[in-house]
Amino acid sequence: MTTCRAVRRTIDPFVDGELSGAQRLAVARHLDACAECAALVQSTAEIGDALRASADADRALPSFAGMTANVIGRTRAESALSWRAHVAQACDGWHWAIVGSGALAATFISTVLVSAILAFGPAPEREDSLSALIANLGSPPGAMFLCGAPSGSNQDARLFQIDNGTPAASRMTTALAVNSVACRASSEADIVEALATAVTGSSGHVVALDAMHPAERKYIETLLDEIANRRAAQASSATGRTIDVHDLRLVTGMAVVAKAL
Amino acid sequence: MAETTVVKPIRAIAWPNAETGSDWALVQQCNTGDETACARLVADHQRMVYSLALHLLGDAQEAMDLSQEVFLRVFRTLSQFRGQSSLRTWIYRIVVNQASNRQRWWRRRHRSQQIALDDHMAHHGEIAEWRQSAMPDRVLQQVETKDRVQHALAELPFDQRAAIVLREIDGLSYEEIADALGVAVGTVKSRLARARGSLRVALGHQ
């Protein structure tokens, strides 16, 4: 026995003729016995009748004259449009989607670019890096120093900074001169000992010049100069020849590597 | 025992191109740029398109404009027609989509300009007042019934309205309605049930 509840679920398909033969027969049998469900079917059918009657009342169709010609004319005109017009037309209904996509793409590209710059961009430059070395090579040569003594005098060799051929006092020259004077007050053995102390670290190992503070390196260079000068002086007194200029050196920002004496 | 005989009028479905027997041939001809074939396609379907547009939009001028837009759309996209559904169902689908778009657009643009019916009547008087004095009772009743039905139809949500119009006025099967609306058959059934429920209340068919 088909229940009212089951039948009411199939009233629409029943009225619309969408039920299979067996289902339709079962519903029809129930409707014969159930006035309430039959009334519901009748009501559903009347709704359709009312809609169709309303549509029939609108049967006064307008004249379609000109529609065909108009449609075909516009279609022909559209097919004659350039590809740019086609693109513009296609984009017309999608402009907000395109604007949104553009904004999204711009955000994405910006994020990727910033991430790439952070990940692969130039790191802070190190003094011993290749780029720093190249920069140093490309920079002005630095200060020229001359180590020598007045010709024909017995004075010890002194260090001068040369600027366009003219000795010029500078902070660095002054510091070196002080060291030089200090060196002159000592014997060569004292200077060698001072040099040994200067190049020996607290652990007893020789410290590389690269790892030293620039001021310490300059001090060591001064000691080396002093030792060289004294030996040259000894050599000149032994040979009876006067040596005016002992050496010239160019001090730049590059690392100075000590040479074995 | 209740009288349960339901006589359901079956609307004759005029199959376009019944003489040539093939939508596909007509489509192919249109795709080659044959303007005679294009004209035939428009002539065969213009009443159907206009009628559906009228019932979906409720305005004759809008329906006529929409019909032209539908055929333009048909010719723009005809090369994509693969014959998986009938040409008629395919065109129905375009009508429903275009009507839906147009109604959305209209609602967005003109919502602020809408005037409540009560306000309009307060300012301009009863709309159908002239009819009551000019028409015989029988005709007046028919006109009023038609107005009530159309008002009830217009009050339905667009999806339900499209489903009930395609079923009751255009006589499409559930499967054809599903094709035309791009939804499952189950969705069609539920939309029809809800639409009929609303219409039953609105028209007083308890």
Chai-1 contact restraints between the chains, C-beta under 6 A:
chainA,res_idxA,chainB,res_idxB,connection_type,confidence,min_distance_angstrom,max_distance_angstrom,comment,restraint_id
A,D12,B,L192,contact,1.0,0.0,6.0,A-B,restraint_1
A,D12,B,A193,contact,1.0,0.0,6.0,A-B,restraint_2
A,E18,B,Y174,contact,1.0,0.0,6.0,A-B,restraint_3
A,L31,B,T4,contact,1.0,0.0,6.0,A-B,restraint_4
A,A35,B,A2,contact,1.0,0.0,6.0,A-B,restraint_5
A,A38,B,A2,contact,1.0,0.0,6.0,A-B,restraint_6
A,A38,B,T4,contact,1.0,0.0,6.0,A-B,restraint_7
A,S43,B,H205,contact,1.0,0.0,6.0,A-B,restraint_8
A,T44,B,R196,contact,1.0,0.0,6.0,A-B,restraint_9
A,A45,B,V6,contact,1.0,0.0,6.0,A-B,restraint_10
A,E46,B,H205,contact,1.0,0.0,6.0,A-B,restraint_11
A,I47,B,R196,contact,1.0,0.0,6.0,A-B,restraint_12
A,I47,B,L199,contact,1.0,0.0,6.0,A-B,restraint_13
A,I47,B,H205,contact,1.0,0.0,6.0,A-B,restraint_14
A,G48,B,E168,contact,1.0,0.0,6.0,A-B,restraint_15
A,A50,B,V149,contact,1.0,0.0,6.0,A-B,restraint_16
A,L51,B,E168,contact,1.0,0.0,6.0,A-B,restraint_17
A,L51,B,I169,contact,1.0,0.0,6.0,A-B,restraint_18
A,S54,B,K146,contact,1.0,0.0,6.0,A-B,restraint_19
A,S54,B,V149,contact,1.0,0.0,6.0,A-B,restraint_20
A,S54,B,Q150,contact,1.0,0.0,6.0,A-B,restraint_21
A,A55,B,I169,contact,1.0,0.0,6.0,A-B,restraint_22
A,A57,B,K146,contact,1.0,0.0,6.0,A-B,restraint_23
A,F64,B,Q46,contact,1.0,0.0,6.0,A-B,restraint_24
A,M67,B,Q46,contact,1.0,0.0,6.0,A-B,restraint_25
A,T68,B,A39,contact,1.0,0.0,6.0,A-B,restraint_26
A,T68,B,V42,contact,1.0,0.0,6.0,A-B,restraint_27
A,V71,B,V42,contact,1.0,0.0,6.0,A-B,restraint_28
A,V71,B,Q68,contact,1.0,0.0,6.0,A-B,restraint_29
A,V71,B,F71,contact,1.0,0.0,6.0,A-B,restraint_30
A,I72,B,E35,contact,1.0,0.0,6.0,A-B,restraint_31
A,I72,B,C38,contact,1.0,0.0,6.0,A-B,restraint_32
A,R74,B,L72,contact,1.0,0.0,6.0,A-B,restraint_33
A,T75,B,F75,contact,1.0,0.0,6.0,A-B,restraint_34
